Amino acid sequence: MNAEAFSSWQASSWQLWALLSAVFAALTAIFAKVGVESISPDLATFIRTIVVLISFAFLLFATGQFVAPNAVSPKTWTFLVLSGLATGASWLCYFRALKLGPATLVAPIDKLSVVLVALFAFVFLGERPSATSWLGIALISAGAVLLVVRR
C-alpha cells in the first residue's frame, strides 16, 4: 500500500476514528479525575463544555464547515438537541461519579453504554448484530460487572 492510499484509508476509516475515540475517552477519564479533585463536578462539566464549544467553533470556522442554522433541517435540529441534552446528562453523571469513585471503576460502568447502544440500535434502528457481535456485547457486560463487583 503506497503512502497516498494509506493516508486516504486513515482519513476515511471508521475503525481508526473509533479507536481514536476510545483513546481520547480514556484520556478524558484520567484528566477529568484529576481536574475534578478540588472543584464541584458541575463546575468541572461547565468548564469542559466551554472548552469543547470553543474548540469546535474554531474547527468549523477554520475548515469552512460552519453553516447558517436555518440550513439544518428541523428533524436534524431535534435529534441533535436531544443528543446534546443526553451528552450533558452523561457528562454530569460521569463527573459526579469520578468525584466520588475511582476512575478504574467508574470508566468500566460508563462503558456499559456500548451494550446499551447495541440494545437501543436493535430496538429503535433495526440494526441486527451477528451472533459473534452479541457474544462480544455480552462479554463487555460481563467484564464491566467483574471489574466492579466487590469480593
C-alpha positions, 0 to 999 in steps of 0.5 A: 500500500503506497503512502497516498492510499494509506493516508486516504484509508486513515482519513476515511476509516471508521475503525481508526476514528473509533479507536481514536475515540476510545483513546481520547475517552480514556484520556478524558477519564484520567484528566477529568479525575484529576481536574475534578479533585478540588472543584464541584463536578458541575463546575468541572462539566461547565468548564469542559463544555466551554472548552469543547464549544470553543474548540469546535467553533474554531474547527468549523470556522477554520475548515469552512464547515460552519453553516447558517442554522436555518440550513439544518433541517428541523428533524436534524435540529431535534435529534441533535438537541436531544443528543446534546441534552443526553451528552450533558446528562452523561457528562454530569453523571460521569463527573459526579461519579469520578468525584466520588469513585475511582476512575478504574471503576467508574470508566468500566460502568460508563462503558456499559453504554456500548451494550446499551447502544447495541440494545437501543440500535436493535430496538429503535434502528433495526440494526441486527448484530451477528451472533459473534457481535452479541457474544462480544456485547455480552462479554463487555457486560460481563467484564464491566460487572467483574471489574466492579463487583466487590469480593 
